[in-house]
Amino acid sequence: MKELKIIEVKSEIGAGTRGASMGVEAMKIASLDLQSDFFKQHESVEVENVNELLFDGAQHAHAKFIDGVMIMEERVCLEVYETIFDEFFPLVLAGDHSTAYGTIAGIKKAHPKARLGVIWIDAHADIHTPFTTPSGNMHGMALAMACSIDNYECKINDPLGETLEYWEQLKNVGMPGPKIYPEDIVYIGVRELEKPENYLLNKYNVNFIEIEDVQREGAEVIARKALAMLDHCDYVYVSFDVDSLDSHVSTGTGTPSPNGLTVAEAKVLNTELARDHKVCAWEIVEVNPTLDTENRMAESAFEILEATAKAIANRPVLAE
């Protein structure tokens, strides 16, 4: 049995729509409504956020609030690193998806010589850079940070010099250089790709599992396939964005997308992945109760969270 530690990241500095910082509390309310004592069972820690910077307005058009994102990546990285160092399993509940890079950097800081695979369950690829982003929102750049990619080949923007200084610093959070290789990413459920992202996926032959594959083969089979794609990796991190769910379910998130996972599929997928001993951290992001009705998104998210945590906690102890 692995002891879990909840890391609360109530940050929305990298999002385009306000409200994701309230997602953690919305899931706590959902747990009360569902009469669960989940949040009493596990130790938790909250990473201090810098959401107050949102009131200042974005100074960097092609990497909005990159100064605040930089602070958050460093804080999340350190918290994840210390959690792993103390031999807990990091269960990260976060607002916007940009801080997932901090989680990746923290894992890599804890295991600097290990090869880390990433399973990214999301409607979006999140591998834009300041040179290619159409929006400037940094929750779409987490994996580019992690891979230390610029994608000059698809450049459409000319970021400010100060923006690029922050971007270079970001790539070195936790430790210098790339934390993962693009070929060690498995995308599940991505269905909204922009051309610069598609270019990178083709360039690096990134693993890609479509919603139709899940529907055809079943979530349990897909979980096994995803893990098999990362069989060469020492550890695996799973990041679950609730916009991977179908937009009929995921109304309470900033970027809902049709033709997504059902709650049942997401639950099976995440619990099956979590049972694997290589999975060393799991994260859920982008619940936004301000866009929701009767907290339904948070209730669905909490259902998946609780089932996944149970799967991790109930792993059999491996013999030394």
Secondary structure, DSSP 4 states (H G I P E B T S, - for coil): -PPEEEEEE---TT-SSTTGGGHHHHHHHHHHHTT--HHHHSEEEEE---GGGGGG--S-TTSTTHHHHHHHHHHHHHHHHHHHHTTPEEEEEESSGGGHHHHHHHHHHHSTTS-EEEEEESSB-----TTT-SS--GGG-HHHHHHT---GGG------HHHHHHHHHHHTSSSSS-SS-GGGEEEES--B--HHHHHHHHHTT-EEE-HHHHHHH-HHHHHHHHHHHTTT-SEEEEEEEGGGBBTTT--SSSS-BSS-B-HHHHHHHHHHHHTSTTEEEEEEE---GGG-STTHHHHHHHHHHHHHHHHHHTPPPPP-
